[in-house]
Amino acid sequence: MNLKQLEYFIAIAEEHQITAAARRLHISQPPLSYELAKLEKELGCQLVVRGPRSVSLTEAGKVLYDRATHLIAMAHAAEREVASVGTGAGGTITIGVDPGCSGLMPQDRLLDLRRSFPNAEIEIREAATPGIMDLLDGSITDIGVVRTPFKSDGLRCRFAAAEPLVAVMPPDHEVGEEASCTVDDLAGSPIIAYRSLLPELSKAFEVTGSSLRVTTLVDDPRTAALWAREGMGIALIPRSLLRVTDTGEQFIKELACRELESRPAVIWKAQHAASDLFRTAIALLGDLS
């Protein structure tokens, strides 16, 4: 099994069709079909189910797709970093950012990083904290900017202060006091929640015996705020996102619930090979304060 075969397999998995995958790879269909069959023979299992017009992944194929995307990303990251250092470009730093931390990313400090390393390449990858943890574990990202809760085994962490959620409320859905609200106030209201918050949110409502009514579920808290701006419900987002999100004329109220506060953190592998670029990035990011 080699990287070329993995790239071919990824194309097939994402296009759901041998012909479309061959077109994407700029090769003809027969060699692609041959490489797929060869890969299945090497691994000793069927990776795709071939239909009359499309292909679908088997369970083994799904596992391989997940691993292959990480391996290819790591290979490309290594190529870029080696090439940039070899040509004197200054190296590459990849920072994985949870969208819920977007309001805390210190743009002025990233400008300082650019001034210190004018030829370096800075890559930003966005995913929820569990996704960033996977990218960090696979060495696809060098640094993570994430939110609690997460497992810190094998990591170095710099935690910022705890941050509350705020409720972005359209006028038609206003509840609570002038500047704050509680979980009880939100009971029965249409809630727009981002997916990674849902377990903690459900737990908080369960503890108080309040009725949680999630009418819209999104992946990015910034999207939740935008939907609230259009009157679709009450969005619950980290307070710092207000810096980078246009909430329009909605009411903004702090949610008085300690259990739903989270701590942003800068994290990296304890055993990460520290280049000058990496050390400077860590120093400039600090604890996001």
N, C-alpha and C positions, 0 to 999 in steps of 0.2 A: 504494500500500500504506500503510495507516494502523494505528494502535495497536488500533482496534476490530477490524479484520480479523485482526490477529495474536492477539488474545484469543479470537476465535471459533475460529481455527485451532488454538490450543493446547487449547481445550476438546474439539474433535473428535479431536485426536491422543491426548488422555488418556482420553477416554471410549470411543474406538473405535467410535463409533456416532453418526450425525447426530441421531437422536431423543433419545438420552441427553444429548448436548452441548447441544441446544436446551433441554432441561429444566433443565440446570445453569445456563444463561445466562438462564433465564426469558423466552425468546422462542419463537415458533413455528418449526416446521421449515422452511417455505418460504423465509423470509428468510435463514436460516442457510445453506441449500443455495445460494441466490443469491450470497451473499457469498463462499462457497468457490469457486464457479464463476468469479466475477469476479476473485478473487485468482489463480486458476490462469491465467486469460486474461491478466492483467497481467504475470505472471511468465513466461508462455509455456511452461509445463510442467505436467505432471500431478503433483499433490501427494499424492493418496490413491488407493488402489485400492478401488473400491466393490464390496462383496460383498452377498449377499442379506440378511445380518443384521448385518454389521459392515463397518468400513472399516479399511484398514491403510495405513501411510505408504509412499510410494515413497522412493527414495534422496534425491531432491530434497526430499521432504517431511520426511525426517529432518534434513536440513541446516537447513531453515527452522525446524523445531521447536526445534532447539538454539539458533539465533540469536534466535528469537522470545522464548523464555523469558528470555534475558538482557536483551533490549531492554525487555520488560515490567517486569522487576525493576528495571532502571535508571530507567524512567519513574516507577514507584511510589516508589522511593527519593527521586527528585528532588521529587516532589509532597510527600512527608512532610517533607523537609528545608526546602523553601521555605515550606510552611504553618506549620511549627513556628517558624521564624525570624520569619515575618511576623506571627505572633500573639504573639511574645514568649516562646515556649515554651523557647527556648534552643538549638535545633538538634537534629540527629540524628547519632549516630556508630554505624557498623556495623563490628563486629569479627568476622572470620572465624577460627574456631578448629579446628585439627586435633584430633580426639578424643584423640589420643595426647599432647596438651599439656594436657588437662583438669586434671591434677594440679598444673600450674604456674600456672594462671590465678590471679592475685593478687586474691582476692575482697575483701580489706581495701582494696586500692587502688581497686577499682571502687566501693567504698563512698565512698572519698574523692572519686572523680569525681562520684558522685551528690550528695555534699554541696556540691561546688563548682558544679555545674550541676543544681540540683534540678528544673528544668523540662525538661531535655534528655531525649531518647529514646535509649536504648541498645539496639541490636539485635545479637544474637549469631547467627551462621550457622555451622553445623558441617559440615565436609567434610574428606576427606583432603587432604593438602598440595597435590596437583595441582589439586584442585577449588578450594581457597582461592586458588591462583595465578590460576585462570581468573576467579574472582569479583573479585579485585583488578584484574586486567587490564581487566575490563569495567566497572570503577568501581562495582560492586555492593557491595563492601566497601571501607572506608577503611583498615583495618589488618588484617594477617594475623598469626596466632600459629601458626607452622608448625614442621616438623622438616626437617633436612637428610636427604637431598640435595634441592636445588632450584636453579634458575637465578636468579641475583641481578641479571641485567642490568636496568638502569633502576630498581632498587630501593634504598632505604635499609634497612639491616639492623642489628639489635642482637642479637648471638648470646649465648646462655647457655653455660655450661660443658657439655662433652660428658657424656652420660648413658648408662649401660649399660642393657641389657635385663636383666630378671629372669625366671626360670622359675617359674611357679606350678604346683606339682606335687602331684597327688593322691597319697596314700600308696601306692597300688598301682603308681604309675609313678615312684617316687623313683629318681633316679640321681645320680651325682656325689659331691662331698665334703659336709661338714656345711653349709657356707654358700655354696658355689659349685659350678658345673658348667662343662663345656666343650662345644664342638660335638661332639667325639668321644663324650662321655658321652650326648648326646642321639640319637646315631645309632640309627635303627630305632624310636625311641619315637614314640608318636602325638602329633604336634604340632598345636596349635591356633594358627594364625597369622592376623594381619590382613593384608588384601590388599596394602596399600602396602609392607609389609615384605618380601613374598615375593621380589622380585628380589634384594635384598641378602642375604636368608637363603639362597637357592639358591646364590648365589655363594660365600658363606662355607663352606657344606657341600661345595661342589665343590672349593674350594681345599684343604681338609683330606682330601678323599677319603672323607668320611663319607656315610652314606646318610640323606637327608632324607625323612621320611615325614609329610607333611602330611595329616592325616585330617579336619581341619575348617578351612575358610577363611571368615573373617568380614570385615566392613568396619570394625568398631570394636574396638580393643584391649580396651576395657572388657567387651565381649561375650565376647571370648576368655577373659578371667579368670573370668567367670561360668560359662562352660562347663567350665573346669577345676575350678571349685568343685564341680560336679556329677559329677566323675570322668571326664569325656569325653576327657581327655588333658592334655598339658603346654602351658600357654599361655605365650607369650613376649611380654612387654609392657614399655614403658618404666618404669623404677623409680619415677618420680614418680607414676605412676597408683595406686600402693599407697595414697596419701593419700585417694583418693576412690573406691576400689573395695573391696568386701567380698569377700575371698578365702577366708573361712571358716577351716577348720583345715588348709589345705594347706601344704606346704613352700614356702618362698620362698628361692630361691637365685640369686645374681648370676651371669649368664652371662659367663664370662671370654673375651671375644672383642672386641678393639678395633675390628675391621671392622664390627661390628654396633652400635657406639655411635653416637648421633646427637646433634646440637646443636639444641635448640629456638631459635627466633628470633622476634623481633617485626619485621615488615616493612611497608613502605608505599611507595607510588610516590614517586620522587624529585621529580616535578613536581606532587605533590598540593597543591591550594589549601589553605593552612593556616588554619583558623579557630581561635579561642581554645579551643573544645571539643576540636578535633583535637590541638592542641599539648599541652593538658593531659593528654589520654588517652595520648599518646606518652610524655610525661614520667613519668606514674604507672606505666605498664606497664614502663618501663625495659628491662632485659634479662631479666626474669622471675626474677631472683635474689632 
